[in-house]
Amino acid sequence: MLARRFTIVCLLVSVFGMMLSVLVAEDSRANHVRGTGFLSCDANGCGLPARR
């Protein structure tokens, strides 16, 4: 019984960790697309964002 509970808790913590990492990755990707602090590439090439 204890092993079953331990397994369920570990699975729930793993799922929570994966969901949190997806949220962090998407937020990081959204900041990259907006061009805040990262290099941005367009038709003229790559460089610092034109708008700040």
N, C-alpha and C positions, 0 to 999 in steps of 0.2 A: 504493500500500500504506500509506504514512504517513497519507494523508487518511482511509482507511478506519479505521485504528486510532484516529486522532484523533476521528472521528465516534462510534465505539463508546465511547470513554472519556467523551466529552461526554454521550452518552445515559445512561450508567451514573451519572455524577455528577448529572445532572438527576433521574433516578428516585430516587436516594438523597436528594436535597434535598427532593423532593416528599413522600417518605415521612416524613422528619424533620419537615417542616412540618405534616403531618397529625397526627403524634404530639403536637407542641407545641400545636396547636389543640385537640385532644381533651382534653389535660391542662388547658388553660386553661378549657375549657367545663365540665369536671368540677369545678374549683374554683369556678366561678360557680354551678353547681347546688347545691353544698354550702353556699354562702353564706359563704365565708371572705373577708371583706373587701369583698364586693360587696353592693349592695342586693338584697334578696330580696322577691318579691311573693307574696302568698297571698290567701286569701279576705278578710282584713282590710285589704288594700291593700299598698302598697309601703313599705318602711322598712328599718331595720337588722335583721339577723337576731336572732330572739328568743333563740336558744341560742348560747352562745359557749363 
